[in-house]
Amino acid sequence: PMFSPDGSELVFASNRDARAEGDTNVFIADWSE
């Protein structure tokens, strides 16, 4: 996982349950406390 420079967003990637080799899902979420 990685945060945006200002810490407001989080991004992570997963290839779990990929249908084909090389498929990757990228998730971006707003970070709130």
C-alpha positions in Angstrom: 0.0 0.0 0.0 1.0 3.6 -0.6 -0.3 7.0 0.4 -0.7 10.0 -1.8 1.8 12.8 -1.0 -0.8 14.7 1.1 -2.0 11.5 2.9 -5.6 11.8 1.8 -5.7 8.7 -0.5 -4.5 5.1 -0.2 -3.7 2.9 -3.2 -2.9 -0.8 -3.3 -2.9 -3.5 -5.9 -3.9 -7.2 -5.9 -3.7 -10.0 -8.4 -5.6 -12.4 -6.3 -8.2 -14.3 -8.3 -6.8 -13.0 -11.5 -8.4 -14.4 -14.6 -5.3 -14.3 -16.7 -1.6 -14.1 -15.9 -0.5 -10.5 -15.5 -4.0 -9.2 -14.5 -3.8 -6.8 -11.6 -6.6 -4.8 -9.8 -5.6 -1.4 -8.5 -7.7 0.1 -5.7 -7.8 3.7 -4.7 -9.5 4.9 -1.5 -10.0 8.2 0.3 -8.4 8.0 3.7 -10.4 9.4 6.6 -9.9 9.3 10.3 
